[in-house]
Amino acid sequence: MNQHICEPTSPWLFPFARSLLRWLFALVFVFAGYKHITAPDGFVAITPRWVPLPDFVVWATG
């Protein structure tokens, strides 16, 4: 009765899924950073008004 709820059914499945998701998230973040620099208008539009220099902030966080 000492089983974990998320215990993998196969010894290679959990590390594989973890690695796959890690690469997927890395690609998503790289793409978002690329879009911050190449097409910042959408990000500037959703920046709160209280943020100073929204164009620079979007560029710097990309």
Secondary structure, DSSP 8 states (H G I E B T S, - for coil): ----TT--SSTTHHHHHHHHHHHHHHHHHHHHHHHHHH-THHHHHTS-TTSSSHHHHHHHH-
